[in-house]
């Protein structure tokens, strides 16, 4: 049994990220052995390619502003391992994390011995969260899907409402090579008779959404572009959703869409009489929301975890809106299993110079390979992250340093920048 957090985290991180079988069989078995804690939770389940974490954070702060006790489960972490699981404004404590890791440690070896199967890292984390939230007796828990939807470990939950932010290309080796295959995987979180809210705008995919929800007898609410008007970007961003004005601190054109999705989810929960959140507390919660590593600014340095084509496209749109007169330098790396060819092309379309680096992480692509993909006239190879940051952070008045490409990279860099 573990008594030190570092030892407990080292053990759980040594477990394979995903199991050999990509399905829910181990989660069903494990939850059954634990007394099915997933059946006792009021869950809001959020899937999508990008914007999940921000939407979760908006929902959390709105519900907290109304006085509810709220749990969240998100991944990956930016600041500390504990932030994956939160209760109200606090991360799970180190003592609590050790306690629950010890519980799943025993379970892991029991399943291995009895059934010759190994519960994966992400499944163990999800099980920890289920036990923790059950003990905390949360009013609501917001679960962010880890990967896909249908076969993700979090899909063991019984949600009171589901949400899908958008569909784009990512994790094709698991989710499928076409946008329709990826969409069907995300739609796997939709449960019989349970409402789905989405900000997806692709007309072809929306037909798929409508058919899928019809078959599930699941009411569908679509947040359309025409529902969002009068956006104004500055130190605070203001916009109208359904003729009501709201303000947010989080930067980026896409955050208006994520915030609108959160507003609509709360409206639907109010309609279902699951919540009773006032308009004033929706406004207050939105304004209090922050989310590290998403267009997060430190002076003239911007950190953003965009790591796929959808994420970098909205990053481009936001940078061109917010910093259109600035000289933009980029420090970039990527995981080897990402579509970095396409991501680099989008970056090259709006940045003035691009610096490629890598860091000590098993999945990280080499700086040389990234550099060789680029055809930007001002491209540079940076072998040391520390040296790159030290030289690039010396910026002139009209210059911006954008650091992007991976949430794991942002987590590392954020500590150095702060």
C-alpha positions as CSV (number, residue, x, y, z in Angstrom):
1,X,0.0,0.0,0.0
2,X,1.3,3.5,-0.9
3,X,2.0,6.1,1.7
4,X,3.7,8.7,-0.5
5,X,2.0,10.4,-3.4
6,X,5.0,10.2,-5.8
7,X,5.1,6.5,-5.4
8,X,1.4,6.1,-5.9
9,X,1.4,8.3,-9.1
10,X,4.5,6.6,-10.4
11,X,2.7,3.2,-10.1
12,X,-0.5,4.4,-11.8
13,X,1.5,6.1,-14.6
14,X,3.4,2.9,-15.2
15,X,0.2,1.2,-16.3
16,X,-0.6,1.1,-20.0
17,X,-2.6,4.2,-21.1
18,X,-5.2,2.1,-22.9
19,X,-6.0,-1.6,-22.8
20,X,-5.4,-4.1,-25.5
21,X,-9.2,-4.3,-25.9
22,X,-10.7,-1.0,-26.6
23,X,-14.1,-1.5,-25.1
24,X,-16.0,-1.2,-21.8
25,X,-15.7,-4.8,-20.6
26,X,-13.1,-4.0,-18.0
27,X,-15.0,-0.9,-16.7
28,X,-18.2,-2.9,-16.4
29,X,-16.4,-5.7,-14.5
30,X,-14.5,-3.2,-12.2
31,X,-17.6,-1.1,-11.5
32,X,-19.5,-4.2,-10.6
33,X,-16.8,-5.3,-8.2
34,X,-16.9,-1.8,-6.6
35,X,-20.6,-1.8,-6.1
36,X,-21.5,0.2,-9.2
37,X,-20.7,3.7,-7.9
38,X,-21.5,5.1,-11.4
39,X,-25.2,4.5,-10.8
40,X,-25.4,7.0,-7.9
41,X,-24.1,10.1,-9.7
42,X,-25.8,13.0,-11.5
43,X,-23.5,13.3,-14.5
44,X,-23.2,15.8,-17.3
45,X,-21.1,14.0,-20.0
46,X,-19.1,16.1,-22.5
47,X,-17.5,14.8,-25.7
48,X,-16.1,16.5,-28.8
49,X,-12.7,17.0,-30.6
50,X,-11.9,20.4,-29.1
51,X,-13.4,22.7,-26.4
52,X,-14.4,20.0,-24.0
53,X,-12.3,21.2,-21.1
54,X,-13.4,24.8,-21.5
55,X,-17.0,23.8,-21.6
56,X,-16.6,21.7,-18.5
57,X,-15.0,24.7,-16.7
58,X,-17.9,27.0,-17.8
59,X,-20.5,24.5,-16.5
60,X,-18.6,24.0,-13.3
61,X,-18.4,27.7,-12.4
62,X,-22.1,28.4,-13.4
63,X,-23.3,25.5,-11.1
64,X,-20.9,26.6,-8.3
65,X,-22.3,30.2,-8.6
66,X,-25.8,28.8,-7.9
67,X,-24.5,27.0,-4.8
68,X,-24.3,23.4,-6.0
69,X,-21.5,21.0,-5.0
70,X,-19.8,20.1,-8.3
71,X,-17.2,17.5,-9.3
72,X,-15.2,17.5,-12.5
73,X,-13.1,14.9,-14.3
74,X,-10.8,16.1,-17.0
75,X,-7.6,15.2,-18.8
76,X,-4.8,15.7,-19.3
77,X,-3.6,18.0,-16.5
78,X,-1.7,21.3,-17.0
79,X,-0.5,22.2,-13.5
80,X,-0.7,19.1,-11.3
81,X,-1.8,15.5,-11.6
82,X,-4.5,16.2,-8.9
83,X,-6.4,18.7,-11.1
84,X,-7.9,15.8,-13.2
85,X,-10.4,15.3,-10.3
86,X,-11.9,18.3,-8.6
87,X,-14.6,19.0,-6.0
88,X,-15.9,22.5,-6.1
89,X,-12.9,24.9,-6.3
90,X,-10.4,22.4,-5.1
91,X,-8.4,19.6,-6.6
92,X,-8.5,16.2,-5.0
93,X,-6.0,16.3,-2.1
94,X,-2.8,14.3,-2.1
95,X,-4.1,12.3,0.9
96,X,-7.3,11.5,-0.9
97,X,-5.6,10.5,-4.1
98,X,-3.3,8.1,-2.2
99,X,-6.4,6.6,-0.5
100,X,-8.2,6.0,-3.8
101,X,-5.1,4.8,-5.7
102,X,-4.7,2.2,-3.0
103,X,-8.2,1.0,-3.5
104,X,-7.8,0.6,-7.3
105,X,-4.3,-0.9,-6.8
106,X,-5.9,-3.9,-5.0
107,X,-8.6,-4.1,-7.6
108,X,-6.1,-4.0,-10.5
109,X,-4.3,-7.1,-9.2
110,X,-7.5,-8.9,-8.3
111,X,-8.7,-8.5,-11.9
112,X,-5.3,-9.5,-13.2
113,X,-5.3,-12.6,-11.1
114,X,-8.9,-13.7,-11.6
115,X,-9.6,-12.7,-15.2
116,X,-6.1,-12.4,-16.7
117,X,-6.9,-8.8,-17.8
118,X,-5.2,-5.5,-16.9
119,X,-7.2,-2.4,-16.1
120,X,-5.6,0.5,-18.0
121,X,-4.3,3.8,-16.7
122,X,-7.2,5.8,-17.8
123,X,-9.7,3.2,-16.6
124,X,-8.1,3.3,-13.2
125,X,-8.3,7.1,-13.1
126,X,-12.0,7.0,-14.1
127,X,-12.6,4.4,-11.3
128,X,-10.9,6.6,-8.8
129,X,-13.1,9.5,-9.8
130,X,-16.3,7.5,-9.5
131,X,-15.4,6.4,-5.9
132,X,-14.3,9.9,-4.9
133,X,-17.5,11.6,-6.3
134,X,-19.7,9.0,-4.7
135,X,-18.1,9.6,-1.3
136,X,-18.3,13.4,-1.8
137,X,-22.0,13.2,-2.5
138,X,-21.8,15.8,-5.3
139,X,-24.9,17.4,-6.6
140,X,-23.5,17.2,-10.1
141,X,-20.4,15.7,-11.8
142,X,-19.1,16.9,-15.1
143,X,-17.2,14.2,-17.0
144,X,-15.0,15.1,-20.0
145,X,-14.6,12.2,-22.4
146,X,-11.0,11.0,-22.6
147,X,-10.9,9.6,-26.2
148,X,-13.8,9.3,-28.6
149,X,-17.0,8.5,-26.7
150,X,-18.7,5.1,-27.3
151,X,-15.9,3.0,-25.9
152,X,-14.2,5.6,-23.6
153,X,-13.9,4.6,-20.0
154,X,-16.1,7.5,-18.9
155,X,-19.0,6.1,-21.0
156,X,-19.8,3.8,-18.1
157,X,-21.7,6.7,-16.5
158,X,-25.5,7.2,-16.6
159,X,-25.8,10.9,-17.6
160,X,-28.7,13.3,-17.1
161,X,-27.6,15.2,-20.2
162,X,-24.9,14.8,-22.8
163,X,-23.0,17.4,-24.9
164,X,-20.8,17.3,-28.0
165,X,-18.7,20.3,-28.8
166,X,-17.6,19.6,-32.3
167,X,-16.2,16.9,-34.6
168,X,-12.8,17.1,-36.3
169,X,-10.0,14.8,-37.2
170,X,-8.0,13.4,-34.3
171,X,-7.0,10.0,-33.0
172,X,-7.9,8.5,-36.4
173,X,-5.9,5.3,-35.6
174,X,-8.6,4.5,-33.0
175,X,-11.7,6.5,-34.0
176,X,-11.7,6.0,-37.7
177,X,-10.4,7.6,-40.9
178,X,-13.6,9.5,-41.9
179,X,-15.3,12.4,-40.2
180,X,-18.5,10.3,-40.1
181,X,-16.8,7.4,-38.3
182,X,-15.3,9.8,-35.8
183,X,-18.8,11.4,-35.3
184,X,-20.4,8.0,-34.7
185,X,-17.8,7.3,-32.0
186,X,-18.5,10.6,-30.3
187,X,-22.2,10.0,-30.5
188,X,-21.7,6.8,-28.6
189,X,-22.2,8.9,-25.4
190,X,-25.9,9.5,-26.3
191,X,-28.1,7.4,-24.1
192,X,-31.7,6.2,-24.7
193,X,-34.1,9.1,-24.0
194,X,-31.3,11.5,-22.7
195,X,-31.0,14.9,-24.3
196,X,-28.0,15.9,-26.3
197,X,-26.8,19.5,-26.8
198,X,-24.2,20.3,-29.5
199,X,-22.4,23.1,-31.2
200,X,-21.6,21.0,-34.3
201,X,-22.3,23.0,-37.5
202,X,-21.3,20.7,-40.3
203,X,-24.6,20.1,-42.2
204,X,-23.7,16.6,-43.2
205,X,-22.8,15.6,-39.6
206,X,-25.9,17.3,-38.3
207,X,-28.1,14.9,-40.3
208,X,-26.1,12.1,-38.8
209,X,-26.7,13.6,-35.3
210,X,-30.5,13.9,-36.0
211,X,-30.8,10.3,-37.2
212,X,-28.7,8.9,-34.4
213,X,-30.7,10.8,-31.7
214,X,-34.0,9.8,-33.4
215,X,-33.1,6.2,-33.1
216,X,-32.1,6.7,-29.5
217,X,-35.3,8.7,-28.8
218,X,-32.9,11.3,-27.4
219,X,-34.0,14.9,-27.8
220,X,-31.4,17.0,-29.7
221,X,-30.7,20.7,-29.2
222,X,-28.3,22.4,-31.7
223,X,-26.6,25.7,-30.8
224,X,-26.3,27.4,-34.2
225,X,-24.1,30.2,-35.3
226,X,-27.1,32.5,-35.7
227,X,-27.9,32.1,-32.0
228,X,-24.6,33.9,-31.2
229,X,-24.4,37.6,-32.0
230,X,-22.5,40.8,-31.3
231,X,-19.1,39.4,-30.2
232,X,-16.6,42.0,-29.0
233,X,-13.1,41.0,-28.1
234,X,-10.9,42.7,-25.6
235,X,-9.7,42.3,-22.0
236,X,-13.2,40.9,-21.6
237,X,-15.2,39.3,-24.4
238,X,-18.8,40.1,-24.7
239,X,-21.4,38.4,-26.8
240,X,-25.1,37.8,-27.1
241,X,-26.7,34.3,-26.9
242,X,-30.4,34.2,-27.7
243,X,-30.5,38.0,-27.2
244,X,-29.1,37.9,-23.7
245,X,-25.6,39.5,-23.2
246,X,-22.8,37.6,-21.5
247,X,-19.2,38.3,-20.7
248,X,-16.2,36.0,-20.4
249,X,-12.5,36.4,-19.4
250,X,-11.2,33.5,-21.5
251,X,-9.7,34.6,-24.7
252,X,-10.4,33.3,-28.2
253,X,-13.2,33.4,-30.8
254,X,-14.0,29.8,-30.1
255,X,-14.6,30.5,-26.4
256,X,-17.8,32.3,-27.3
257,X,-19.1,29.1,-28.8
258,X,-18.0,27.0,-25.8
259,X,-19.6,29.4,-23.4
260,X,-22.8,29.4,-25.5
261,X,-22.9,25.6,-25.3
262,X,-22.6,25.7,-21.5
263,X,-25.4,28.3,-21.3
264,X,-27.7,26.1,-23.4
265,X,-26.9,23.0,-21.3
266,X,-27.9,24.9,-18.2
267,X,-31.0,26.1,-19.8
268,X,-31.9,22.5,-20.8
269,X,-31.2,21.3,-17.3
270,X,-33.5,24.0,-15.9
271,X,-36.2,22.9,-18.4
272,X,-35.8,19.3,-17.2
273,X,-36.1,20.6,-13.6
274,X,-32.7,19.0,-12.8
275,X,-31.3,22.5,-11.9
276,X,-32.7,25.9,-11.0
277,X,-29.9,28.3,-12.1
278,X,-30.7,32.0,-12.4
279,X,-29.6,34.1,-15.3
280,X,-27.5,36.2,-13.0
281,X,-25.6,33.2,-11.8
282,X,-25.1,32.0,-15.4
283,X,-23.5,35.4,-16.1
284,X,-21.4,35.3,-12.8
285,X,-20.2,31.7,-13.5
286,X,-19.1,32.5,-17.0
287,X,-17.2,35.6,-15.9
288,X,-15.4,33.6,-13.2
289,X,-14.3,30.8,-15.5
290,X,-10.6,30.3,-16.4
291,X,-8.8,27.3,-17.9
292,X,-5.0,27.0,-17.9
293,X,-3.2,26.5,-21.2
294,X,-6.0,27.8,-23.5
295,X,-4.9,31.1,-25.0
296,X,-3.4,31.8,-21.6
297,X,-1.3,35.0,-21.5
298,X,1.8,35.8,-19.6
299,X,2.6,39.3,-20.8
300,X,3.5,38.9,-24.5
301,X,3.8,35.1,-24.2
302,X,0.7,33.0,-25.1
303,X,0.3,29.3,-24.2
304,X,-2.3,27.2,-26.1
305,X,-2.7,23.5,-26.1
306,X,-3.9,23.2,-29.7
307,X,-2.7,19.8,-31.0
308,X,-4.9,18.8,-33.9
309,X,-6.2,20.5,-37.1
310,X,-9.5,21.7,-35.5
311,X,-7.7,23.2,-32.5
312,X,-5.0,25.0,-34.5
313,X,-7.6,26.3,-37.0
314,X,-9.5,28.1,-34.2
315,X,-6.2,29.2,-32.7
316,X,-5.4,30.8,-36.1
317,X,-8.8,32.6,-36.1
318,X,-8.3,33.8,-32.6
319,X,-4.7,35.0,-33.2
320,X,-5.7,36.9,-36.3
321,X,-8.6,38.5,-34.5
322,X,-6.8,39.4,-31.3
323,X,-3.2,40.0,-32.5
324,X,-3.6,41.0,-36.2
325,X,-0.9,43.7,-36.1
326,X,1.6,41.7,-34.1
327,X,4.8,39.9,-35.2
328,X,4.1,36.3,-34.1
329,X,6.9,33.9,-33.2
330,X,5.9,30.3,-32.5
331,X,7.6,27.6,-30.4
332,X,6.1,24.3,-31.5
333,X,6.3,20.6,-30.8
334,X,3.9,17.7,-31.3
335,X,3.2,14.2,-30.3
336,X,4.3,11.7,-33.0
337,X,0.8,10.2,-33.4
338,X,-0.8,13.6,-34.3
339,X,-1.4,15.0,-37.8
340,X,1.4,17.5,-37.4
341,X,1.9,17.9,-41.2
342,X,-1.5,19.6,-41.4
343,X,-1.1,21.5,-38.1
344,X,2.2,23.0,-39.3
345,X,0.7,24.1,-42.5
346,X,-2.0,26.0,-40.6
347,X,0.6,27.6,-38.4
348,X,2.7,28.6,-41.3
349,X,-0.3,30.5,-42.8
350,X,-0.3,33.1,-40.0
351,X,3.0,33.2,-38.1
352,X,6.1,35.2,-38.9
353,X,8.6,32.7,-37.7
354,X,8.4,29.2,-36.3
355,X,10.8,27.4,-33.9
356,X,10.7,23.6,-33.6
357,X,11.7,21.8,-30.4
358,X,11.0,18.5,-28.5
359,X,11.1,17.4,-24.9
360,X,11.5,14.3,-22.9
361,X,8.2,12.5,-23.4
362,X,7.8,9.0,-24.9
363,X,5.3,10.1,-27.6
364,X,7.0,13.3,-28.6
365,X,8.1,13.8,-32.2
366,X,11.7,14.8,-32.8
367,X,12.4,18.5,-33.5
368,X,14.3,17.5,-36.7
369,X,11.3,15.7,-38.2
370,X,9.0,18.6,-37.4
371,X,11.6,21.1,-38.9
372,X,11.9,19.0,-42.1
373,X,8.1,19.0,-42.6
374,X,8.0,22.8,-42.6
375,X,8.5,25.0,-45.6
376,X,8.3,28.3,-43.7
377,X,11.0,30.8,-44.8
378,X,11.8,31.6,-41.2
379,X,12.1,28.2,-39.5
380,X,14.5,27.3,-36.7
381,X,15.6,24.2,-34.9
382,X,15.8,24.4,-31.1
383,X,17.4,21.4,-29.4
384,X,16.8,22.8,-25.9
385,X,13.4,23.9,-24.6
386,X,15.0,25.9,-21.8
387,X,17.4,27.7,-24.1
388,X,14.6,28.4,-26.7
389,X,12.3,29.9,-24.1
390,X,15.2,32.0,-22.7
391,X,16.1,33.5,-26.0
392,X,12.5,33.8,-27.4
393,X,11.0,35.5,-24.4
394,X,13.1,38.6,-25.0
395,X,10.4,40.3,-27.2
396,X,10.0,43.7,-28.8
397,X,6.9,45.8,-28.2
398,X,5.2,44.5,-31.4
399,X,6.1,40.8,-30.9
400,X,4.1,37.9,-29.5
401,X,5.5,34.5,-28.6
402,X,3.0,31.7,-29.1
403,X,3.9,28.3,-27.5
404,X,1.7,25.5,-28.8
405,X,1.3,22.0,-30.2
406,X,0.7,19.7,-27.2
407,X,-1.1,20.0,-23.8
408,X,1.8,17.9,-22.3
409,X,4.3,20.4,-23.7
410,X,2.2,23.4,-22.3
411,X,2.2,21.7,-18.9
412,X,6.0,21.6,-18.9
413,X,6.5,25.1,-20.3
414,X,3.9,26.8,-18.1
415,X,6.0,25.9,-15.0
416,X,9.1,27.4,-16.6
417,X,7.3,30.6,-17.7
418,X,5.7,31.2,-14.3
